[in-house]
Amino acid sequence: MFRRTLALIFASALAAATLQAQPPQRPEQPPARPESGREREQRPTYEVAGEPEARISETSHTMRLGGQEIRYAAHAGTLPVRLDNGDLAGRMFFVSYTRAGEDAKTRPIAFLFNGGPGSASIWLHMGSFAPVRAEMAAEGFQPAPPYRLVPNEHSLLDVADVVFVDAMSTGYSRTVTGVDPRQFHGVRGDLRAFGQFIREYVTHFDRWSSPKFIIGESYGSIRTAGLVGELQNRHGIELNGVVLLSALLSYQTIRNAPQNDIAYVVLVPTYAATAWFHKKLPADLAAQPLKAVVDEARAFAFGEYAAALVKGNRLTRSEVSAVAQKLARYTGLSADYLERSNLRVSAGRYRKELLREQRLAVGRLDSRFTTVDLDAAGETPEFDPSNTALAGPYVAAFSEYVRDTLEWKSDLSYPTSGNVRPWSWDEFENQYMDMTEELRAAMARNPHLQVLGVAGYYDLATPVGGLEYNLSHLGYDETFTRRTSITYYEGGHMMYIRPSAHAQLKDDIARFIRQGARAGAGTR
């Protein structure tokens, strides 16, 4: 017993001496308890960028575009993103295409990205303006596997160099070991990462003097609106122009709520386009061109319909009936259904109701698409056929292309939709995220900045009426209105999947870039 007591005293003294010799790094912690299954599920797990990702491949290629042969270099790899103290925080993946033999000081460059938040830029990369694209079926519908990559006759490479960038935690973009990626999973952290990437790119590739443009799609458009100011204020980088593709500047236009009638108003032009495509309109409207139908629906939506919604429950029964009859004319829905819906139908309910008698639901990203659900009695569709139609062809094409053609390999997974939830809305918590004022302020600081909005008539995710509403509130002086324009397409959210819309889109954006670059050259 005496020996045991002595041993315990000696061990305690030795432990105390050890603690005194090594200053504590943190307060003493209680003994660890076994981790529960729920805690293991909630514990953040993520891949990190390592040494294999810290490289850039370069390959040389040629293509035929617009009747001419174009030689270009493709770069695939990552560039560093750093913390305020200069420490490496992560690496953002990109693929760029640079035409050979051009003067970088005068050659325009465009940075492109998708949105989400949490979407990789595979959709723009494999569908829009790269030298190659994933082949779709006729009119952009879903093809049968196996899938092919084909030359892109609507690439922008004859006009500008293009850089496709993956947001942090999407694609191959990752933080490094020891850095929590959640600091980039929010409005401001996301802007910070993209701003640093662009600064790093123009430094690494010596493009500070190039005319610069950004093309942002979906959430990428509202990111673009904030990124213009981030580049101005933190990095001293000014842009020649921004393209807001399938855009929104405020979440107010896409959030249906009892006190938010504008979110219903902006949907009516897209409902009219959708009903026109599926032949659900009255004969006199069905005989008109799509643009004429949308124009008439817009006038009703922002006029008589908006005024009726503002009155709320002060509308008389006869007024409700009269508005329902007119709304039915433009939406393809029955007046009875509209009255029972209090004249307010969300996009999800519309997608299920329009073709219910045919047991079909229409797409969200592109309402030309249809699908058959489990039953025809529900309120919302099971899934979006216009979204799933792209996943197979685009992922297959990119996965082979990046490894075999671009010669960039990594053991990292390539999530097309990254785990960025919960997303931090920062100062926009408990309100609609809105970048209208940030874009207006950036335009005020740069009187040469041009803004082009791009809208697809069949887009139920970011409807055309929403973009029109947003841009009509982007400054009230001529200095803002004369530098802002919208182009329209008979396509959906990714209008470039439809060949005719793709050709028009390329022409419009090429013209926008040429004009913006020319205006910049004139100020030198």
N, C-alpha and C positions, 0 to 999 in steps of 0.2 A: 504493500500500500504506500509506504514511504517513497519507494523508487518511482511509482506511478505519479505521485503528487509532485515529486522533484522534476520529473520529465515534463509535466504539464507547465510548471513554472518556467523551466528553461525555454520551452517552445514559445510561450507567451512573450518572454523577454526578447527572444530572437526576432519575433514578428514585429514587436514595437520598435526595435532598433532598425529593422529594414524599412519601416514606414518613415522613420525620422531621417534616414539617409536618402530617401527618394521623396522629394516634395510632391504632395498629392496633385494630380492633374484635374481632378473633379471631385465633388463630394462623394463620400462613401455611399455605395448603392446597396440596397437590400439584396439578399440572395435572389438569384434569378429563379423564376418559376417556369414550369414547362409552358411553351407557347400553345395556345388553343388552336383548334382547326380554323375557327373564324378569324383569329389574328393572322394566321398564315395566309388565308385568302386575301385579307385586306393589306398585308404588307406589300409595299411597292416593290415590284420586280421589274427590271429593265435591262436591256442589253446596253453595252457601252462601246464607244469607238476606241479602238486600240491602234497599235502601230500599223497593222495591215491596211487600215482605212486612211492613214495619213499619207496618201500619195495621189498623184494625178496621172492618168494615162493619156497618151496622145496618139491619135491615128489619123491617117490622111485618106481622103475620099474624093470622088467626083460624082456629079449628078447633072442631068439635063433639066433645065428649068426655063420656061419661057423661050424655048428655041435656042438656048445657049448652054454651053458646058460650063459648069461652075466647079472649081476646085476649092475644097475646104478642109479645115482641120477640126476634129472632134476631140474635146477634152472631157474626161469623166473622172470625178474624184471628189475630194472634200477640201474645204478651207476652214481655218480655225475661227471659233467664236470665243471671245475672252470676257472675263469678269472685269469689274471696274479697276481692280488692282493689277490687271494685266495677266492674271493666271488663266491658263487654258481651261475653258468650260466645256467645250464640245466641238464637233466638226459637222458642218452642213454639206450635204451631198449636192452636186450639180452635174449637169451635162451641158456643155456649150458647143456651138457650131460657129466657126469663124471663117469667113471667106478669105482665100489666099490672095495675096497681091494687092490688098487694099490698105489705104492710109488710115491708121487707127484714129488719127486726130479728126478726121471728117467722116469716118464710117460709123453710122448709128449702131447702137447696141440696145437690145431689149431684154429685160429680165421678166420671166414668166413664172407664175405659180398658181396652183389651185387653192382651195380654201378649207372648208370643213366647218369649224376648225378641226384639224387633225387629218387633213387629206394630203397625200403625197401628190406630186405634180405629174404623175404618170399619165393623167387624162389629157392635159394640154400637150404633153410631150409626144404621146403616141397618137394624138388625134388632130392637132392643129397646125403648127408651123415648122416642125422639124423637117429635115430632109427625107424622112421616112415616116410612115404611118401604119397603124394596124388596119387591115382591110376589113370593111364591114360589108353586109349584104346590101342589096339595092335600097336606095333612099335612107341608108344609115341604120337599117334594122339588123337584128342579131344574125350573124352567120353561123353555119354549122362548123364544128371542129373537124380537122385541125385548122389552126389559124395561120395567117400569113402576114408578113411585113412587106409593104410595097413602097415604091418611090412616091413621094408626096409632091404632086404637081402644084400644090398650093402653099409650098413652103415660103417663108419670108426671107430666105437666105439671099435672094437677089436684091433685097432692099436693106437688110440689117443683119448683124450677127445676133444670135439668140442664145439665152442662157436659161435653162430650166432648173429650178431650185426646189428642193424638198424642205418643208418646215421641220423644225426640231421634233424628234421622236416619230417622224414619218419617213418612208423610204429608207435610205441608208444614213439619214442624219441622226446623230446620237450625241449625248453628253459623254464625257470621259469618266473614268473611274473616280469615285468619290464626289462627284458633282450631281446633285439632285436635279433631274430634268424638270421637275414640277415648276421651277422658277421660270421656265419658258412656256408653260402651259397656261397662258393668260394673255390678255390684250396687250399689256405693256411689255411683258417679257418676250412675246412673239415679235413685236415690232423691233425691240432691241436686237434680237438675233438677226432678223432680216437686214436691218440697217448695218450691222457689223459685217454681215456677209457681203453686201454690195460694196462697202468700203474696201474690204479685203480683196474682193475680185478686181476692182478697178486699179488697185495698187499692184496686185500680183501680176496682172496682165497688161499693165500700163495703159489703162483706158480712161484716165482722168479727163482727157480732152475730148472724148467722144460724145456726140449727142446721145443722151440717155433717155430711155423710155421704160415704163413698167406696164405689163399686161397682167392684171389680176382677175381671176374668175371666181364668182360666187363670194364666199367669205374672203377670198383673195382680193375682191374689189374693195370691201370695207377696210381690209388691211392696207391696201394701196393708199386709200384716203388718209390713213394715219401715218403711213410710211413716208409720204412726201415731206411732212413736217419733221419726222424723226431724222431723215437724211439732211434736211436743211439745218436743223438746230444742233444736232450732235456731231455731224460729220462735214458740214459745209458743202454738201453735194446738192446741186440743183438739177432738176429734170426738165427735159423739153416737152414731154407729154406723158399722160397716163391713159390707159384704156381700161375702162371698167366693164368687164365682160360678164353678162348675166348678173347684173349688179344690184347692190343695195347700199345705201349710205346710212340707213337707220333700220333697226329691227322692228320699229313700230309698224312698218308696212307688211310684215310677215307674221305678226303675233296677233291672232284673233283673241279678242277679249271683250267683255260686255261694254266697256267704256272706250273702245278703240274702233270706231266705225270705219276709219280710213283703210284698215286692213281688209275689209270686205269690199270697199269701193274699188280698190286697185285691182281686184281679181276679175272684175266683170269683162274688161277687154280680152283677157286670156280665156275666160269661159266662152266668150263669143267665138274666138278663133278655134277653140277645141270643138265646139258644137258645129261650126262650119265644116271642119275637117271630117267629122264623123256623120255629116249629113243629118243633123238634128235641128236645123233652123227652119223657119217658115220659107216658103218657096221664093218670095221676093228677096230675102236676104241670101238664101243659098245661091241665087243666080248672080250675085255680086262678087267682085274680086275680094280676096281676104282683107286687103288694106281698107277697102271701103266699109266692110263689115266692122272691123275693129274701130275705125274712126267714128262710126255711128254709135257703137257701144260705149266708147270712151265719153262722147258727149253726154249720153244718158247717165253714165256712171258718176261723173264728176259734176253733173247738174242736178237733174230731178231726183236721182237715186240718193245721192249724198245728202241732199236737203231733206229727204224723207227720213233717212236714218238719224239725222241730227235731232229730229223731232221726237224720236223714241216712242214712248207709250202715249204721247199726245196725238199721234195719228188716229184719225177716225177709221172705223171699219171700212168705209167706202174708199178712203185714201189708201189703206193697206191693200185692198183688192185691186185698185187701179195700178199701184206700183208693182204688185205681184204679176199682173198681166204683162206689163212692159218688160219686167225683169225676165219673165219666162220667154219672151220673144228673143232675147239676146243670149240666154244661157242654155236653152234646150231642155230645161227642167219644167215640170208642170207648175202652174200657178198655185194649185192646191198645196204641193210640197213646199213651195216658197213661203206661202202664208203660214204653214205649220212650222216653218223654220224661222219665223219672225223676220223674214226678208234677208236673213243672214246665213250664208252657206259657206263653210270653210272649204279649203281646197281638198282636204281628205274626204269629206262627205260628198263633194261634187264628183270626185274621181270614182266613187262607188255608185252614185245615183244616175249619172248621165246615161250609161248603157246597161242599167240594171235589168231591163226587160230582155236583153241579149245575154244576160249572165256574164257580162264583161266589166272590168274596171280599167280605167285609163291610167297612164303613167304620170308621175310627178315631175321628173326632170324633162320629160318630153311627152306631152299628152297625145301624140299620135300613136304611141304604143298602147297595146291592150293586153290583158291577161285574164285568165279564168281562176277565180278564187274557189275555196272549198265550198262556199255556198253564195247565193246572191242576196242574202238577207241582212248582211252586216252593215255597219255604218262606215267603216273605212277598209281600204284594200289590205290584203295580206303583205304585199311587198310592192316595190316599184319596178315594173318590167323594163323601163328605160334605163334603170341603173344596172340591173343584173345583166342586161344585154351587152354591156361594155366590159364587164369584169373579165370574162374569159378571154376574149381576143386581145385586150390591152395588156393584161398580166402576162399571158403567154408570149406575146410579141416582145415585150420589154425584157422579160427574164432571159430569153435567149440572146437578144440583141446586145444587152449591156455586157454580157460575158464574152460572147463570141466575136462581135464586131467592134465594140468599144474597148474590149480587152481589160475590163475592170471587174475584178472578182473580190468577193467578201463572204465570210461565213455568217454575216449578219442576215437576219430575215429582212424582207422588204415589205413592211405593212403599208398597204395602200390607204388604210384608215388607221392612224396610230392611236395608241392609248393615251390620250391627252385629257381625259376626264378625271376629276371635275375641272372644267375650264374656269379660270379666274377672270371675272369681268371687271375687276379692279374698280375704278370710280363709277362704273356703270352698273354695279350691283343694285338690284331693286329698281331699275329703270331700263328703258330701252337703250341698248348700245347705239350710239349715234356719232358718226364721224363727219357729218355735214360741215360743222363749224371748223373742224381741223383742216378739211380740204379747202374751205373758203379762205382761211387764214394763210394757208400755204400759197394759194393763188394770189393773194394780196401781196405777199412778200416777193413772189416771182411773177411779174406781170407778163411773162412770156410763156408761162405754163399753160398747155392746152389739155382739155379733158374730152375724151370720147366715150360715150356710153353705148353699149352694145346689147341689144335686146332681142330675144327669140319670142315669137308670137305664141309658141306652144309651151312656154316655160311656166309651170305652176309652182316652182320652188322660189324663184325671184321674179315675180310677174312684171310684165312690161309697164303696167300702170304704176307699180311701186317705184321703178327707176324714174319714170316721168315725174312723179310726185317729189321724189328726193331732189332731182336736179332743178326742179322749179323753185326750190327753197335754198338753193346754193348761191346765196348772194343776190341782191336785188338791183345792183348797178350794172350798167352796160359792160364795164370792165370784166365782169364775171360771165354774163350771159353770152357775150360774143365769142368767148373762148370755150364754150360748152356746146356739145352737139350729141345727137343720138342717131344711130343707124338701126334698122329693123330687118329681121330675117324670118323666113318661113321655116323655122326650126325651133328646137327646144333650148334647154339650158346649155347643152353642148351642141350648138347649131352646126358646128363644123363636121359633125358626123353625116350630115346630109349634103351630098356633092354640090347641089346648086347653091345652097347657103354658104358652103365652104368657099366656093369660088368668089362669091360676092364679099364675104368677110375678109378674105385675103386682099382683094382689091381695095376695100375701104380702109383697112389698117395700113396697107402699104402707102396709100395716098396720105393718110394722117402722119405717118412717120416721115415721108418725104417733105411734107409741108413744115412739120415741126423742126426737122433738121435744117431745112433751108432758112427758116426764120432765125434759128440760132446762129447760122453762119453769117447772116446779114448783120448781126450785132457785134461781130468781132472787129 
